[in-house]
């Protein structure tokens, strides 16, 4: 992994990739670099206007890119189902579950789930399950889910997944990122039982300068906090181009193992891709199974192709 960068991405010609939240930040860089290496990339974005602007920018940077924009709102299971039902290809070689929200004021999705848990975990759980037949149809397919070192702030509470008892925005964020890792762990286990040729892995960008950190303070009207976040990003964060490297490594490098977690090499903060630390609770088989069962119940999406 040492020194691995975007130039080391293997040829992606013939592969079909989906990147959620691809209109900006890590998602945009991930989509751009996959397209640069020859993949057909679907930019799955909530805002069609911002997605269209991203497409225009990407084509300017990679003129021969094979890309397309499709609307996807992970906070609306109806949108997730429509995205999957109208999928135009017979395969998905790579699904990058990148889109997310961070430390927002309390709110709910279109389906009544706490926003961070609903968008960061349940939306991607449903999307992956609905695209599973297309993933299984692509030999060597991968599902890469973007988590965070901040998963260490909190384990999930299966009895209160939607933070109805008490809402603390950073704890809720940590729980959603723990859910990302538990989902990866359980998906990898179930794929192994079926002996499916699909790798489920996770990655995180370290501290990367994106608009993820500023959305929460802006929504809450905390202008001073937003200013400090922007200053911190400018001084301490690595650029999105660097933050996307662990995601791109997990998505394309030959040696990636199921249920691996890749992040920046220096203190999980910045640097080239390397194995990342993860809390022991993200490797708990029983917790992964219980989260899976609840996620199926809440979303109505069952992974029938992985059942005996």
Secondary structure, DSSP 8 states (H G I E B T S, - for coil): -TT--GGG----TT-EEEEETTTSHHHHHHHHHHHHTT-EEEEEES-HHHHHHHHHHHHHHSTT-EEEEEE--TT-HHHHHHHHHT--SS--SEEEE-----S--S-B-TTS-BHHHIIIIIIHHHHHHHHHHHHHTSTTEEEEEE--GGGGG----GGGTT--S---HHHHHHHHHHHHHHHHHHHHHHHHHHT-SEEEEEE--SSB-STHHHHHHHHTT-HHHHHHHHHHHHHH-B-HHHHTHHHHHHHH-TT--TT-EEEEEETTTEEEEEE----GGGG-HHHHHHHHHHHHHHH----GGG--
